[in-house]
Amino acid sequence: MNQHQIEYCLNMLPRVSRTFAPTIRMLPKALNVPVTVAYLLCRIADTVEDSSALSIDQKEELLQIYIAIFEAEKPEDTIKVFLEKLKVLPRETNDEELSHNLPVVMDVFFSFSPILQKQIAFWVIEMSRGMRKYAQSSYKRRFAFLKSMKELDEYTYYVAGTVGYLLTEIFSFYSKKITPAIKDKLEHLAESFGKGLQMVNIIRDMATDLRRGQSYIPDELLKKYRLSRRNIFEQENAARAEQLFNEMICKAIEHLDRALDYILLIPKEETRIRLFCMLPLFWAMRTLQKIQENTLALLGSEKIKVSRSMIKREYYLALINMNSNRLMRRHYLNIRNSFSPYALAQAS
């Protein structure tokens, strides 16, 4: 490994993640590279799972080989097999380019201590196994995906809950302030920390996903409100569609409540880690708040976005509040209490 390989990873991060890259710069320097590499490794698995250019069989095979890389005593040969099979994946997007440059990322990964490698590998494998389970073709995704709320919960565990656990491992490896007792408490909340942020993404992108034939709305929920993925956009179904959206918002709030508890457990001395975790939480809450102001806007063609001024406002408030659990919780509850009584009742 050399500095050029580290620079590649750091420079690739903002090209594959607009939301994650700005916050990672707030972490202590010693965490920048491990967290970046861990994210990129997860992103490669996600790229394979999400690619419309690959068949289900190709996705399952590639993800199985990808898992084997982290389980092998001498992974070099397995990496070569993975790259050979990956030739069917185009190199049109930054995510695809990253996947083809896996050896660069792995070289940096192999420079970490054996303990850190083991911790990162465990959760990359866990995520990849889940993505292999939920891999789908572009044809299949137009007709069925998640059948129940239980499956939605399992899916969000694999794609995001695992990230919560992964970050907890990296944070506790780095910080002596995070004692075994604190780590144990964090681990009880880590899954919700990841799931809550993922649920907000799913809700925000619901209409966009539906229009491209992808859906994370479980059949069970559609049946409950007498809707289908095709008629959810029809005006006469607007009231029931709004109820469905609100139920998913409630689920997100439940997880974000626990995500706040997760952050408040991080020792105040670790201000940069707290800031790294705080900003996505409050940006997510502001996104939900914007959706709650006009839930039916989800059915529109424009993507719901939090304004730049609000993003900056939350950043400065985070700087002010990050060392006070009382102020942080009060600010969180001020946003939460602005939601509709229906959402609050369901999430309480």
Helices and strands as residue ranges (DSSP letters): H 3-16, H 20-24, H 29-50, H 56-71, H 76-85, G 86-88, H 94-100, H 102-109, H 114-134, G 140-142, H 149-156, I 157-161, H 162-174, H 180-204, H 206-211, H 219-224, G 235-237, H 238-265, H 271-293, G 295-299, H 308-321, H 325-336, H 341-347
